[in-house]
Amino acid sequence: MTSRRRSQTTLRRLRFALVAAAGSMLGACAALPDDASVVEQLESETGVTITRLGHPIELYRETFLKDPAGRFAFLAPFETNQMGQRELFLWIAVPIEPVADSMPVFEINGAAVALGVPGRSADFAGVNKSPYKIPTPWSAMYYFKVDADLVAQLGTATKLTVRMLEAAKNGTVKTVFETEITDTRLKDFAAR
């Protein structure tokens, strides 16, 4: 009788250890992608493979705002791959109401970069939804088609700036978002 209890207890412990190990492995796998500097994901609706940064680059608003949601703009490159056809894009999200028909002015290390005409929704890049989580629902988003040279410039950037014309209560305001690059995410993306 005692040996039967021991074997049941041992079997329960073994089951518990296996379930705990499987749970921890599954939990670790689920958390890994956004922790990496560059991640790859498949958009199931379109079949497009998206290579992107784990988290977009945050740019800080030059003027102070009481509302923390409007203090940051976001910027990040991504690549789409549909059956071997690769295209590079730059995503910019600014938490302001832009002046009609205005576009962001983007600078790398203080030099303005010509980006061309942007798309305002993810379908411009051939995907159903933004490859990055939308930071605030009211953010104005821009998708620019870019080339490998611009991505290489991003990889060596030390300072990024986005300038916008904002439709404020008092009229048009020039708004500047900036950041100093201190990590290697853009370098890693450019090097892949």
N, C-alpha and C positions, 0 to 999 in steps of 0.2 A: 504494500500500500504506500509506503514511504517512497520507494523508488518510482512509483507511478506519479506521485506528486512532484518529485524532483524533475522527472522528464517533462511534465506539463509546464512547470515553472520555467525550465530551460527553454522549451519551445516558445513560450510566451515572450521571454526575454529576446530570443533570436528574432522573432517576428517584429517586436518593437524596434530592435536595432536596425533591421532591414527597412522598415517604414521610415524611421528617422533619417537614415542615410539617404534613401530615395528622395525624401522631402527636402533635405538640405541641398542635394544635387540639383533638383528641379528649381529650387529657389535661387540658387547661385546662377543657373543658366538664364533665368528670366531677368536678373538684374545686370547682367554683363553688357549688353549692347550699348546702352546709353552711358556707361562708364568709360567706354573706349573713346579715343580721340577721333577715330574714323570708324563708321559702321556701315554695313550693307544690309539692305532690307528689300524684300520683294513686295510690291504692291499687288495684292491678289486680284483686284478688280481689273487692272490693265495688263498685268504680266510684266510690268516694267521693274527692273532692278534699280534701286536708288542707292547711291553711295553718298554719304553725308557725314557731317561732323556729329559727334555724340551729342553735343549741346552747341547752339549758336553762340557767336561772339556778342557780348553785351557792350553797347556804346552808351556812355553816360551823357545826360543832357547838360549842356553848358550852364544854363540858368536853373536856379533852384525852383522846385515845385513842391507844394505841400502834399500833393497826391503822389504816393510812391509808384503807382501804376504808370504814370506818365514820365518817369525819370529815365527810362531805358529804351533804346531802340535796339534792334537785333539784326545781325547780318551773318550770312553763312553761304558758302558755295555748296553745290551738290551736282552730282552727275546722274543722268538717266541712261540706262542701257536697255534697249528693246531689240532683241535678236541681233546683238552685235553692233547696232547703230548707237554710238555714244554721243551725248550732248552735255555740255557744261552750262550751269546756270548759277546766278548769284541771287539770293533771296534777301530782301531788305524789308523789315517791318518797323514802322514808326508809329508811336502811340499819339498821333495828332490828327487833326482835321486839316489835310493839306489844301492849299489854294487850288481851285479848279485848274486842271491841265498842267499843274506843276509836277516836276519830277525831282527825285533826290539828286543832289550833286554829291558824287562819291569821290573821296580823296584817299590816296595811299601815300603815306609819308609826306603829306602836305601838297602833293601834286594831284590835280584833278584828273579823273579818268573818264573818258567818253564811254558810256555804256550802251547807247542806242535807245530804242523805244522799248519800254517795258510792257509786260503783260500784268494784269491786275489780279489774276486768279491762277490757281494751280494748273488748270488745263492748258495754259500757255506753254508749260513744260511737258505736256503730255501725260500728266498724272491727275488722279481724282482729288487728292487733298494735298495740302502743304506737307513737304517732307519733314518740316519742323513744327513742333507744337506752337500754336498761335498764342503768343504771350498775353495779349489782351484782346477781347473780342472786337474792340473798336479800332484796332491798329490798321493803318493803311499799309497794304502789302504790295510789293513790287517784285516781279520776276524778270531778270535780265538774262538773255542768252549771251554767254561770254566764250572766250577762247582759252586755250592752254596758256598763252602768254600772260593773261590776266591772273589766272590761277597761280602761275609761277611768281608773279608780283605779290600776290597775297601771301605766298609762302615765305617771302623775305620781308614782309611788312613789319614795321615797328610801331606805326601809328595809323589808325583808320578814322576817317571822319565822314559823316553824312550831314549835309546841309539841306534844309527844307524851308519852303515858305508855308507858314501856318496861318490858317484862317482863325484868328482870335477875336474876342469880343471887341477889342480896340482897333481892329483892322488887321492888315497883314503884318506878320512878325517873322523875322528870320530866326530859325531854330537850328541849333548845332548840337549834334551828338558825336562824341569822340571817345576813343580808348587807346591806351598803350598796350601793345601785344606783349604779354608776359609768359604765355604758354606755347606749346608746340603744335596745337591742333591744326592751324593753317599750314604749317610746314609739313606735317604728316600727310595732310590731304593732297598738297601739291606734289609730294614725293611718291605717292602710290602709283 
